[in-house]
């Protein structure tokens, strides 16, 4: 734990928010998890408890660490409860929603907290433009599953105060994460490079070159831990499409980032991956 940050609020109780809240609490931070649907926050806390129990069973988490982590976690029922040193938002990838959320939190905290976005591709500079103190807005991009993946991108917006960047970098390191600093650019580093892992795989599928399972198997045999379709199902087909669409528009509809029709159809049908039981593959509970 670092002195400048002792309390954390995570907004958004989806897969990412849940993982971020877990790693913050495990690292000793008093952590509040908020979602507009309180039942989602409670489900996320229950899932964290299950993760911790599984860690204990595997000998990776001590009973004492599990107990302390649970004590640090709390599901907030109102946004006004989030009076903290650091807010990390993990809500839907829509600029207006993120701006509105941060404006409310800036007012609630009277401009004294750091506002960090876990966005995969939306400009931190744009998010911060709606704030009275844009210098306190920064990108803190975790990767899924956040409690296991080591990398965190620290994104410096045009107005971000260097001292804020330093504070959140130290904070991420206190979570035992590996940090990489990046300027505010579409997709930052990882998602810009990785986009073609998905886009080209989808093109192969559209052209009938090979099916999902074959492409995934070949990519795993080449050294990747997961194939592109398996990974899209894990991340969420809708989330992956939103990031691709954001990069496509940010680069003025450059063809190499063009979203896939197949992916758009999956989202329209509600086949979003593991979270809905069906994506490119089918999953049983």
Secondary structure as UniProt FT lines:
FT   TURN            3..4
FT   STRAND          7..11
FT   HELIX           15..26
FT   TURN            27..28
FT   STRAND          30..34
FT   HELIX           38..57
FT   TURN            58..59
FT   HELIX           63..72
FT   STRAND          73..76
FT   HELIX           79..81
FT   STRAND          86..89
FT   HELIX           95..108
FT   TURN            109..111
FT   STRAND          114..117
FT   HELIX           124..128
FT   TURN            129..130
FT   HELIX           134..136
FT   STRAND          137..142
FT   TURN            146..148
FT   STRAND          151..156
FT   TURN            158..159
FT   HELIX           162..174
FT   TURN            175..176
FT   STRAND          178..183
FT   TURN            186..189
FT   HELIX           190..206
FT   TURN            207..208
FT   HELIX           212..221
FT   TURN            222..223
FT   HELIX           228..235
FT   HELIX           237..250
FT   TURN            251..252
FT   HELIX           255..257
FT   HELIX           261..269
FT   HELIX           274..276
//
